[in-house]
Amino acid sequence: MDKKVAYVISEDSEGHQDVEIIFSKVENFHVRGGSGTRLKGGPQDVVQDSKYLERTKNQLKSYFKKIVERLSNSRQIVIFGPAETGQKFKRELDDNYAPIAALLSDVVITDSMTKNQMKAWTRNYYAATH
């Protein structure tokens, strides 16, 4: 899981794994500095970072909601991936989705992986915990 995409890996009773991809609509904002004047110490336009941060926060909430809808039938959940998006998702679960948060067994920071590596990582993780 990262800010752009989440892979939901599920396994049936026969051990076959299915991968569902959930894309986010979180935009990457490249905020530029405000404009100034030619005069030293002259007035400058202020960039409203809070506007962009609030927009990103709302986009993440929408992304997390899509993921939670997909996880509603899960028996156990582990979140893994690069960056801090997994921790943000865990906080969202704790704050707003307590029944799903109860299914969460771990949040693990890992390197970026291919789909096959993610399947193998998931299989190994659950084999080690059972």
C-alpha positions, 0 to 999 in steps of 0.5 A: 500500500502506498499513496498511489495504489493499494493491492488487496491480496486475498486467499481462498481455502485452497490457497489460491491468491487473488490480487485486487488493485485499488487506485487512489485519486490523491494528487501530487501538488507541486506548490510554487513559491509566492510572487514577489516584487522587484523591491527588496523587502516588498510585499509577497503573495503567500502560498496557502499550504493549508489548502493543499494539505486539507485537499490531500487529507480529504483525498486520502480519506476517500481512498481509505474508504474504498479500501475499507469497503473491500476489506469488510469480509476479511478475517485478518489484515496485515498492511505492508508497503513503503512510506508512511501511508500504512500508518495513516491508514491504521490511524484512520481504521482506529479512529473511524472503522473499529470493527476493521481495525480489530482485524489488523494484525500488523503494519510492516514497512517494506520495499516496493515489490512486484505482484508476485513478490507481494503474494509470496510475502503475504504467504510467508507472513501468514505461514510464520504467524500460524 
